């Protein structure tokens, strides 16, 4: 993982800090400190960052958004 990708993932997760569990928040705070110090993450930390990103910063696909819209509007 490049430094830019690492920084982008951490920036994406910043908005989800209030939704994180206590353990996840602790892990994220450590990753955030390492990012501020411009440190590269080791493989274990990269794996944890990817897990947190997958868990909290989910991206909806176009089909998911359309299905939610149809459900909301009662459309066919």
C-alpha positions as CSV (number, residue, x, y, z in Angstrom):
1,X,0.0,0.0,0.0
2,X,1.3,3.4,-0.9
3,X,1.6,6.3,1.5
4,X,-1.1,8.2,-0.5
5,X,-3.6,5.2,-0.3
6,X,-2.8,4.9,3.5
7,X,-3.5,8.6,4.1
8,X,-6.7,8.5,2.0
9,X,-8.1,5.5,3.9
10,X,-7.4,7.2,7.2
11,X,-9.1,10.4,6.0
12,X,-12.1,8.4,5.0
13,X,-12.4,6.8,8.4
14,X,-12.2,10.1,10.3
15,X,-15.9,10.8,9.9
16,X,-16.8,7.4,11.3
17,X,-14.9,7.8,14.6
18,X,-18.1,8.2,16.6
19,X,-19.6,5.0,15.2
20,X,-16.5,2.9,16.1
21,X,-16.4,0.5,18.9
22,X,-14.0,1.2,21.7
23,X,-11.4,-1.3,20.5
24,X,-11.7,0.0,16.9
25,X,-11.4,3.6,18.0
26,X,-8.2,2.8,20.0
27,X,-6.7,1.1,16.9
28,X,-7.7,3.9,14.7
29,X,-6.2,6.5,17.1
30,X,-2.9,4.7,16.9
31,X,-3.0,4.6,13.1
32,X,-3.9,8.2,13.0
33,X,-0.9,9.1,15.2
34,X,1.4,7.1,12.9
35,X,-0.1,8.9,9.9
36,X,0.5,12.3,11.4
37,X,4.1,11.3,12.1
38,X,4.5,10.3,8.4
39,X,5.3,6.7,9.4
40,X,4.8,3.8,7.0
41,X,2.6,1.1,8.4
42,X,3.7,-2.5,8.8
43,X,1.8,-5.3,7.3
44,X,-0.2,-6.0,10.5
45,X,-1.3,-2.3,10.7
46,X,-2.1,-2.2,7.0
47,X,-4.4,-5.2,7.5
48,X,-6.1,-3.6,10.4
49,X,-6.6,-0.4,8.5
50,X,-8.1,-2.3,5.6
51,X,-10.5,-4.1,8.0
52,X,-11.6,-0.9,9.6
53,X,-12.1,0.7,6.2
54,X,-14.2,-2.2,4.9
55,X,-16.3,-2.2,8.1
56,X,-17.0,1.5,8.4
57,X,-16.4,3.3,5.1
58,X,-18.6,1.1,2.9
59,X,-19.2,2.4,-0.6
60,X,-22.6,1.7,-2.0
61,X,-22.8,0.5,-5.6
62,X,-25.2,2.1,-8.1
63,X,-27.6,-0.9,-7.8
64,X,-27.7,-0.7,-4.0
65,X,-28.6,3.0,-4.2
66,X,-31.3,2.4,-6.8
67,X,-32.8,-0.4,-4.7
68,X,-32.9,1.8,-1.7
69,X,-34.5,4.6,-3.7
70,X,-37.2,2.3,-5.1
71,X,-37.9,1.0,-1.6
72,X,-38.1,4.6,-0.2
73,X,-40.3,5.9,-3.0
74,X,-42.4,2.8,-3.4
75,X,-41.5,2.8,-7.1
76,X,-41.4,-0.3,-9.3
